[in-house]
Amino acid sequence: DLSRHTYILRRTMLSLLALTSAWAPAPSGAMPILLSAHMSCGTAALSTGKAGLASEQCDKLSLGMRAEESVPIVHRRRSLVSQMMADAKTPPKIIICGAPASGKGTQCELLKEEYGLVHLSTGDMLRAAVKAETEVGMAAKGYMERGELVPDEVIIGIVKDRLAESDCKENGWLLDGFPRTEEQAKALAAAGIEPTKVLYLQVPDEMLIERVVGRRLDPETGKIYHLKFAPPESDEVAARLTQRSDDTEEKARVRLQAFHKHMSAVESCYTGIISYVDGTKPKTEVFAELQKSLE
């Protein structure tokens, strides 16, 4: 995926520039050559996947150009470059949150396409675990068949199992709308699940309610319309549209109240890695802001 490689390469180059500022001063004219050599090796590591080999080659180049330096400085350089290589190969681990109708689904599709991330929702993971008859999936099935809420510990087990699969490890993941409570956020951390970034789409309640109340479903195609923002193409389509039973103002306000009750506590769990984005703008502008937050 070209865009993903570009994203990783940009981060790598910025890391290299930052690392050079921490090294001991070089003789006149030596630093540009050293930086160029390391940048070339960094690019080679990304294209070949052989970070250890590239790091070793970079250290040999460093020794050749700056032989007058002491051994501790060289060892320090090797450690920094090797760590940078490892960090550059770590795929993004993102949580995206926002109230119902804030636009998470739309932005998740754009993020998935741009960065090659695995898009995950708890509903999809629950159904997949039950179908696969995993241990936690069968535990969840019992609660679901009895009409009971699936406990957090079961949900966390399903999330942990899914994130441990190879596609999530190799491509990175995008966790959609979870955790929803402080308890869930703490349980994720206890399970060793730590995001690299949390994205929060902010939309005023009145706009959210307008989005919800105006939604309509075409039962024949499954397509979602909005009476104001995305009206049907013809009177024929408009005549058969239906409204979900919970897409009313009363029920929308209940859901928003529950969301706000828990969200501030969730935010406090991710201080320092959470970015807020204005979700009222057109989807392309919202996506551009999300991309800036991930740089």
C-alpha positions in Angstrom: 0.0 0.0 0.0 1.8 3.1 -1.3 0.1 5.6 1.1 1.0 3.4 4.1 4.6 3.1 3.1 4.7 6.9 2.5 3.3 7.5 6.0 5.9 5.2 7.6 8.8 6.7 5.6 7.8 10.2 6.6 7.8 9.3 10.3 11.1 7.6 9.9 12.8 10.6 8.3 11.5 12.9 11.0 12.8 10.5 13.6 16.2 10.5 12.0 16.3 14.3 12.0 15.4 14.4 15.7 18.0 11.7 16.6 20.9 13.6 15.0 20.3 16.5 17.3 21.1 14.2 20.3 24.5 13.1 18.9 27.9 14.6 19.7 29.0 17.5 17.5 30.8 16.3 14.4 33.8 17.8 12.7 32.9 20.4 10.1 31.1 18.8 7.1 30.7 15.4 8.7 27.1 15.6 9.9 25.4 16.0 6.4 27.2 13.0 5.1 26.3 11.0 8.2 22.7 12.0 8.1 22.5 11.1 4.4 24.0 7.7 5.0 21.5 6.9 7.8 18.6 8.2 5.8 19.6 5.9 2.9 19.9 2.9 5.3 16.5 3.7 6.9 14.9 3.7 3.4 16.6 0.4 2.7 15.3 -1.1 5.9 11.8 -0.1 5.1 11.9 -1.5 1.6 13.7 -4.8 2.5 12.3 -5.4 6.0 15.9 -6.1 7.2 16.1 -3.5 10.0 19.0 -5.3 11.8 21.1 -5.4 8.6 20.5 -1.8 7.7 21.4 -0.7 11.2 24.7 -2.6 11.1 25.5 -1.0 7.7 24.7 2.4 9.1 27.0 1.9 12.0 29.9 0.8 9.7 29.4 4.0 7.7 29.4 6.0 10.9 32.7 4.4 12.0 34.3 5.1 8.7 33.4 8.8 8.6 33.9 9.6 12.3 36.7 7.4 13.5 37.9 10.0 15.9 34.8 9.5 18.1 35.0 7.4 21.3 33.4 3.9 21.3 30.6 4.8 23.7 29.2 7.4 21.2 29.2 4.8 18.5 27.4 2.3 20.7 24.9 5.0 21.6 24.3 5.7 17.9 23.8 2.0 17.2 21.2 1.7 20.0 19.3 4.8 18.8 19.1 3.7 15.2 18.1 0.2 16.0 15.3 1.4 18.2 14.2 3.9 15.5 14.0 1.0 13.0 11.9 -1.1 15.4 9.5 1.8 16.1 9.1 2.7 12.5 7.9 -0.9 11.8 5.2 -0.7 14.5 1.8 -0.3 12.8 -0.7 2.2 14.1 -3.1 1.2 16.9 -6.0 3.6 16.9 -9.2 4.0 18.8 -11.9 6.3 17.3 -14.7 7.5 19.4 -17.7 9.9 19.2 -21.4 10.0 19.9 -23.9 8.1 17.8 -24.2 9.7 14.3 -20.9 11.6 14.8 -19.6 10.1 11.5 -17.3 7.4 12.9 -18.4 4.9 10.3 -17.6 7.2 7.4 -14.2 8.1 8.8 -13.3 4.5 9.6 -13.8 3.6 6.0 -11.5 6.4 4.9 -8.9 5.6 7.5 -9.0 1.9 6.6 -8.5 2.7 2.9 -5.7 5.2 3.4 -3.6 3.3 6.0 -4.6 -0.3 5.4 -5.8 -0.7 9.0 -8.0 -3.5 10.2 -11.4 -1.9 11.1 -13.0 -3.5 14.2 -16.3 -3.1 16.0 -17.3 -5.0 19.1 -20.5 -6.1 17.4 -18.6 -7.7 14.4 -16.1 -9.2 16.7 -18.8 -10.8 18.9 -20.6 -12.3 16.0 -17.3 -13.6 14.5 -16.2 -15.2 17.8 -19.6 -16.9 18.3 -19.5 -18.2 14.7 -15.9 -19.5 15.2 -17.0 -21.1 18.5 -14.0 -19.8 20.4 -13.9 -20.1 24.2 -14.9 -16.5 24.8 -17.3 -16.6 21.8 -19.2 -19.5 23.4 -19.3 -17.6 26.7 -20.8 -14.6 24.9 -23.3 -16.8 23.1 -24.7 -18.0 26.4 -25.4 -14.4 27.6 -26.9 -13.4 24.2 -29.2 -16.4 24.1 -30.5 -15.5 27.5 -31.1 -11.9 26.4 -28.5 -10.7 28.9 -25.8 -8.1 28.4 -22.4 -9.6 27.6 -20.1 -8.7 30.6 -17.0 -6.5 30.1 -14.6 -9.3 30.8 -16.0 -11.4 28.0 -15.9 -8.5 25.6 -12.3 -7.7 26.6 -11.4 -11.3 26.0 -12.9 -11.2 22.5 -11.1 -7.9 21.7 -7.8 -9.3 23.0 -8.1 -12.5 20.9 -8.9 -10.5 17.8 -6.1 -8.0 18.1 -3.6 -10.9 18.6 -4.4 -12.2 15.1 -1.8 -11.7 12.3 -3.6 -9.1 10.2 -3.9 -6.7 13.2 -0.2 -7.3 14.2 1.0 -6.7 10.6 -1.3 -3.9 9.4 -2.4 -2.1 12.6 -5.9 -1.8 13.9 -8.8 0.7 14.2 -11.1 0.1 17.1 -14.5 1.7 16.5 -16.4 3.1 19.4 -14.8 1.0 22.1 -14.1 1.4 25.0 -17.3 3.1 26.0 -16.7 3.3 29.8 -13.8 3.9 32.2 -14.0 0.3 33.4 -13.6 -1.0 29.8 -10.7 1.4 29.2 -8.9 0.2 32.3 -9.6 -3.5 31.4 -8.1 -2.9 28.0 -4.9 -1.5 29.6 -4.8 -4.4 32.1 -5.0 -6.8 29.1 -2.0 -5.0 27.5 -4.0 -3.3 24.8 -2.6 0.2 24.5 -3.5 2.5 21.5 -0.9 4.7 19.9 -3.6 7.3 19.2 -7.2 8.1 20.2 -9.4 10.2 17.8 -12.5 11.9 19.1 -15.1 13.3 16.7 -16.9 16.2 18.4 -20.4 17.2 17.1 -23.0 19.3 19.1 -26.0 17.3 20.4 -28.6 19.2 18.4 -26.8 18.4 15.1 -26.5 14.7 16.2 -30.2 14.6 16.8 -30.9 16.1 13.4 -28.7 13.5 11.8 -30.4 10.7 13.6 -34.0 11.8 13.2 -33.6 12.3 9.4 -32.1 8.9 8.7 -34.1 6.6 6.5 -33.4 3.0 5.2 -34.2 1.5 1.8 -35.4 -2.0 2.7 -34.8 -3.2 -0.8 -31.1 -2.1 -1.2 -30.1 -1.6 2.4 -28.8 1.9 1.5 -29.1 4.6 4.2 -30.5 8.0 3.2 -31.1 11.3 5.0 -34.1 13.5 4.3 -32.0 16.6 4.4 -28.3 15.7 3.8 -28.6 12.8 1.4 -32.2 12.6 0.0 -33.4 9.7 -2.1 -32.8 9.9 -5.9 -36.5 9.5 -6.9 -40.1 9.6 -5.5 -40.2 5.9 -6.1 -37.3 5.3 -3.7 -38.6 7.9 -1.2 -42.0 6.1 -1.0 -40.5 2.9 0.3 -38.0 4.3 2.8 -38.5 3.3 6.5 -37.3 4.7 9.8 -35.6 2.6 12.5 -37.7 2.4 15.6 -34.9 3.9 17.7 -34.2 6.8 15.3 -36.4 9.2 17.2 -35.5 12.4 19.1 -36.5 10.9 22.4 -34.4 7.8 22.1 -31.5 9.7 20.5 -31.4 12.0 23.6 -31.3 8.9 25.9 -28.3 7.5 24.0 -26.5 10.8 24.0 -27.0 11.2 27.8 -25.5 7.7 28.3 -22.6 8.6 26.0 -21.7 11.8 27.8 -22.0 10.2 31.2 -19.1 7.9 30.5 -17.0 9.6 27.9 -15.3 12.1 30.1 -13.9 9.3 32.2 -12.7 7.4 29.1 -11.0 10.6 27.9 -9.0 10.8 31.2 -7.6 7.3 30.5 -6.0 8.5 27.3 -4.6 11.9 28.3 -1.6 12.8 26.1 -2.6 10.6 23.1 -6.2 11.9 22.4 -6.9 14.3 19.6 -10.2 16.2 19.2 -11.6 16.8 15.7 -14.5 18.9 14.6 -17.0 16.5 13.2 -19.4 19.1 11.8 -17.3 19.8 8.8 -17.6 18.0 5.4 -16.2 14.5 5.5 -13.1 15.3 3.4 -12.2 18.1 5.8 -12.8 15.9 8.8 -10.6 13.2 7.3 -7.8 15.8 6.6 -7.8 16.8 10.3 -7.7 13.2 11.4 -4.6 12.6 9.1 -2.9 15.6 10.7 -3.6 14.2 14.1 -1.9 10.9 13.1 1.3 12.6 11.8 
